[in-house]
């Protein structure tokens, strides 16, 4: 499999989109790929038009739930205490678009990121203009220190902006954000703190592996290895404490002040010992990135072992996983298209980093074809403007169950972009 660095993804695809080069033409039917890209562009334009000049960032669609359903999914007779603390369906809003509560919502960077990726895929200037507009809304985040998710929030928006439309203010915002993320690192523990809420002493979640890319990018922007080294230290500590013998991951590991483990549990999975589907995808993506940046073989082995776990444990015919690998295997159990999209994007990159990555590329292709089918890809003008259907956000908390999610769309578009780059496909010639 052809090896290519992440930094080349932007350069190669941008060259093909904007300079009119003619890479190798598709030998297969990529109608599904074209449909996915064009649907995404139409849906995003539809959403931008509906939002108008209001400062709102789409997140998902309000969906309802039944507590009996939640009990069955969680294998509990009834929901009490912490399980029911956030079960507050808002019936008046059901079916309507759900927006980020503010720019400080952890998902705020994904909609601007979607616009940037769609622009990169199509070369449509109107998408670039919208991307600039919605990215600018997030400028105050450069000063925010309240969560590890500033990596998601700023790298997906400002990171793509700097790659596709660089400016000094964009670069400085990314570096300032990276410094703030470093401020959450505890050298005694060897990790970046994830959350400031809850009863945990020092919670670290597997999702935090995704925020390391901002630190890797900051090293490339500044030439200062301190960002990368801090990120890799976090990755090593997480690899030591988050993973079970089968390479499945806990969601949350909380540490005592001396670096010992306080507790291992979940906040979004079926149980403390279950394998939350999106969490496994976060781990795969994060360790693939760590190997790309460090060339440390322990990270490659970790990514390969997580990939093997996912490919072994996902039993659905279309490979789009149930929301938790240990959830009841019934027709009523929600899928998580976001986990599938993250996995596809990670596997495509992993395929370029190993000697023979064909199996990873083929599995990623299967996922992308599933997500690009009528079962998951929305019809233009439907789905409140989101691209994919059938993701699950936080089922135990009764939140975003079987709904579109802005980050499912983001990693789907990123996976399409990576797929095209590796296959040397030009959108104009599909």
Residue pairs with C-beta under 8 A, 6 or more apart in sequence:
1 351
1 352
1 354
1 355
1 356
1 357
1 358
1 360
1 361
1 422
2 352
2 422
3 352
3 353
4 12
4 352
4 421
4 422
5 292
6 289
6 292
6 349
7 220
8 421
9 417
9 418
9 421
10 120
10 163
10 164
12 421
13 120
13 121
13 417
13 420
13 421
14 120
14 164
15 21
16 23
16 426
16 427
17 120
17 121
17 122
17 123
17 426
17 427
17 428
18 123
21 426
22 426
22 429
23 424
23 425
23 426
24 424
24 425
25 426
25 429
26 423
26 425
26 429
26 430
30 425
30 430
31 430
32 368
32 369
32 372
32 373
33 368
33 372
33 416
33 419
33 420
33 425
33 430
34 427
34 430
35 372
35 377
36 368
36 371
36 372
36 377
36 387
36 412
36 416
37 118
37 121
37 122
37 416
37 427
39 377
39 378
39 379
39 380
39 387
40 114
40 118
40 121
40 387
40 409
40 412
40 413
40 416
41 118
41 121
41 122
41 124
41 127
42 380
42 381
43 378
43 380
43 383
43 385
43 386
43 387
44 114
44 115
44 118
44 127
44 130
44 385
44 387
45 126
45 127
45 130
46 380
46 381
46 385
47 58
47 111
47 384
47 385
47 386
48 115
48 130
50 97
50 385
51 58
55 137
56 99
56 100
57 99
57 100
57 103
57 105
57 107
57 108
57 111
57 112
57 134
57 137
57 406
58 97
58 98
58 99
58 100
58 111
58 384
58 385
58 386
58 406
59 98
59 99
59 100
59 105
59 107
59 111
59 405
59 406
60 97
60 98
60 386
60 391
60 393
60 400
60 403
60 404
60 405
60 406
61 95
61 96
61 97
61 98
61 383
61 384
61 386
61 403
61 404
62 90
62 93
62 94
62 95
62 96
62 97
62 98
62 403
63 94
63 95
63 400
63 401
63 402
63 403
64 89
64 91
64 94
65 87
65 89
65 398
65 401
67 79
67 84
67 87
69 332
70 79
70 83
70 87
70 395
70 396
70 398
71 77
71 78
71 79
72 328
72 332
73 270
73 323
73 327
73 328
73 333
73 334
73 395
74 83
74 270
74 271
74 395
74 396
75 270
75 271
75 328
76 83
79 87
83 396
86 397
86 398
86 399
87 397
87 398
88 398
89 398
96 384
97 384
97 385
98 400
100 107
100 108
102 108
103 137
103 138
103 140
103 141
103 153
104 141
104 144
104 146
106 147
106 149
106 152
106 153
107 152
107 405
107 406
107 407
108 138
108 141
108 153
108 157
109 138
109 141
109 152
109 153
109 154
109 155
109 156
109 157
109 158
110 152
110 156
110 406
110 407
110 409
110 410
111 134
111 406
112 131
112 134
112 135
112 137
112 138
112 156
112 157
112 160
112 161
113 156
113 157
113 159
113 160
113 410
114 387
114 406
114 409
114 410
114 413
115 127
115 128
115 130
115 131
115 134
116 128
116 131
116 135
116 157
116 160
116 161
116 164
117 160
117 410
117 413
117 414
117 417
118 124
118 127
118 413
119 125
119 127
119 128
119 131
119 164
120 160
120 164
120 417
121 413
121 416
121 417
121 420
121 427
122 427
123 427
128 164
128 165
131 160
131 161
131 164
131 165
132 161
132 165
134 157
135 157
135 158
135 161
138 153
138 154
138 157
138 158
139 173
141 150
141 153
141 154
141 173
141 177
142 154
142 172
142 173
142 176
142 177
142 180
143 176
143 180
144 150
144 153
144 177
144 180
145 180
145 183
145 184
146 196
147 194
147 195
147 196
148 181
148 184
148 192
148 193
148 194
148 195
148 205
148 207
148 208
148 211
149 207
149 211
150 177
150 180
150 181
150 211
150 214
151 177
151 181
151 208
151 210
151 211
151 212
151 213
151 214
151 215
152 210
152 211
152 407
154 173
154 174
154 177
154 214
155 174
155 211
155 213
155 214
155 217
156 410
158 170
158 173
158 174
158 177
159 174
159 213
159 214
159 217
161 167
161 170
162 170
162 171
162 174
162 221
171 221
174 214
174 217
174 218
174 221
175 218
175 221
175 222
177 214
178 214
178 215
178 217
178 218
178 227
179 218
181 192
181 211
181 214
181 215
182 192
182 215
182 226
182 227
182 230
184 192
184 193
185 191
185 192
185 193
185 230
185 233
185 234
186 192
186 193
186 202
186 255
188 257
188 258
188 259
189 202
189 237
189 255
189 257
189 259
190 233
190 234
190 236
190 237
190 259
191 202
191 204
191 208
191 233
191 234
191 237
191 238
191 255
192 204
192 208
192 211
192 230
192 234
193 202
193 203
193 204
194 203
194 204
194 205
194 207
194 208
194 252
195 203
195 205
198 267
200 252
200 254
200 262
200 263
201 254
201 255
201 256
201 257
201 262
202 254
202 255
202 256
202 257
202 262
203 252
203 253
203 254
204 237
204 238
204 242
204 252
204 253
204 254
204 255
205 251
205 252
205 253
205 267
205 279
206 238
206 242
206 249
206 250
206 251
206 279
206 282
206 283
206 286
207 279
207 282
208 234
208 238
209 235
209 238
209 282
209 283
209 285
209 286
209 287
209 289
209 290
210 282
210 285
210 286
212 231
212 234
212 235
212 286
212 289
212 290
213 289
215 227
215 228
215 230
215 231
216 227
216 228
216 231
216 289
216 293
218 224
218 227
219 225
219 226
219 227
219 228
219 293
228 293
228 294
231 290
231 293
232 290
232 293
232 294
232 296
235 286
235 287
235 290
235 299
236 298
238 253
239 287
239 298
239 299
239 302
241 253
241 261
241 264
242 249
242 250
242 253
242 264
242 283
243 249
243 250
243 283
243 302
244 250
246 309
247 302
247 305
247 306
247 308
247 309
248 275
248 280
248 309
248 313
248 325
249 275
249 276
249 279
249 280
249 282
249 283
249 306
250 264
250 265
250 266
250 272
250 279
251 265
251 266
251 267
251 268
251 269
251 276
251 279
252 263
252 264
252 265
252 266
252 267
253 261
253 263
253 264
254 261
254 262
254 263
254 264
254 265
255 261
255 262
256 262
264 272
265 272
266 272
266 274
266 276
266 396
267 394
267 396
267 397
268 276
268 278
268 279
268 393
268 394
268 395
268 396
268 397
269 275
269 276
269 279
269 324
269 396
270 276
270 324
270 326
270 327
270 395
270 396
271 326
274 324
274 325
274 326
274 327
275 309
275 313
275 324
275 325
275 326
276 323
276 324
276 325
277 321
277 322
277 323
277 324
277 325
277 336
277 339
278 323
278 336
278 338
278 339
278 342
278 392
280 306
280 309
280 310
280 325
280 339
280 343
281 310
281 338
281 339
281 340
281 342
281 343
281 346
282 342
283 302
283 306
284 303
284 306
284 307
284 310
284 342
284 343
284 346
284 347
284 350
285 342
285 343
285 345
285 346
287 299
287 300
287 302
287 303
287 306
288 299
288 303
288 346
288 349
288 350
288 353
289 349
290 296
290 299
290 302
290 303
291 297
291 299
291 300
291 303
291 353
292 349
292 353
300 353
300 354
303 346
303 350
304 350
304 354
307 346
307 347
307 350
307 360
310 321
310 343
311 363
313 325
314 320
314 321
314 325
315 329
316 322
316 335
318 366
318 370
318 373
318 375
319 340
319 363
319 366
319 367
319 370
320 335
320 336
320 337
320 339
320 340
320 367
320 370
320 371
320 376
320 390
321 335
321 336
321 339
321 340
322 329
322 333
322 334
322 335
322 336
323 333
323 334
323 335
323 336
323 339
323 392
323 395
324 395
327 333
334 390
334 392
334 395
334 401
334 402
335 390
335 391
335 392
335 402
336 390
336 391
336 392
337 371
337 376
337 388
337 389
337 390
337 391
337 405
337 408
337 412
338 388
338 391
338 392
338 405
338 407
338 408
338 411
339 391
340 367
340 370
340 371
341 367
341 371
341 388
341 408
341 409
341 410
341 411
341 412
341 414
341 415
342 411
343 364
343 367
344 364
344 367
344 368
344 371
344 411
344 412
344 415
344 419
345 364
345 411
345 414
345 415
345 418
347 360
347 361
347 363
347 364
347 367
348 360
348 361
348 364
348 415
348 418
348 419
348 422
349 418
350 357
350 360
351 357
351 358
351 360
351 361
351 364
351 422
352 422
354 360
361 422
364 415
364 419
365 419
367 415
368 412
368 415
368 416
368 419
370 376
371 377
371 388
371 412
375 389
375 390
376 388
376 389
376 390
377 387
377 388
377 389
378 386
378 387
378 388
378 389
378 404
383 389
383 404
384 404
386 404
386 405
386 406
386 409
387 404
387 408
387 409
387 412
387 413
388 404
388 405
388 408
388 409
388 412
389 403
389 404
390 402
390 403
390 404
391 400
391 402
391 403
391 404
391 405
391 408
392 400
392 401
392 402
392 403
393 399
393 400
393 401
393 403
393 405
394 400
395 401
419 425
420 426
420 427
